[in-house]
Amino acid sequence: MWRRRRAAAIRSAAHWVLLAALFGPSACGSDERKAATGAAPDVPAGKAIYETRCSPCHGLDGRGDGPAAAAIDPKPRNFRDPAFWQGRTAQQLRLVVKQGKPGTLMAPFEGALSDAEIDDVVAYVQSFRPSGS
């Protein structure tokens, strides 16, 4: 009985963490400036967005071990795993952030993040790539 209550509490907490990450305050940068100048991705801005929107599932270090990960099946991606990076492109990452991943709890961020913010997050996620992969 207590196990069911605990599992339900974990699922509920994960649900709220995901909602907060998706619909909470955005860690926005100046998208107008980026659109006007075609500026390169802003990795520090991407880190701030990642910490707010992505780390609840993927963890602060990108290992797929955030506080909500225990209640998620399939588990969030481990960005530190060299196998994840085999043949992976920035465009593929961008598409998953923008459109989500069917069959998982990876929700689409299109509409929640601007294109420039998605580029910033992708640039930051790429910093987790292990050397040599």
Secondary structure as GFF3:
##gff-version 3
##sequence-region A 1 133
A	DSSP	alpha_helix	2	23	.	.	.	ID=ss1
A	DSSP	alpha_helix	31	37	.	.	.	ID=ss2
A	DSSP	alpha_helix	43	49	.	.	.	ID=ss3
A	DSSP	pi_helix	50	54	.	.	.	ID=ss4
A	DSSP	alpha_helix	55	58	.	.	.	ID=ss5
A	DSSP	three_ten_helix	69	71	.	.	.	ID=ss6
A	DSSP	three_ten_helix	82	85	.	.	.	ID=ss7
A	DSSP	alpha_helix	90	99	.	.	.	ID=ss8
A	DSSP	alpha_helix	115	125	.	.	.	ID=ss9
A	DSSP	three_ten_helix	126	128	.	.	.	ID=ss10
###
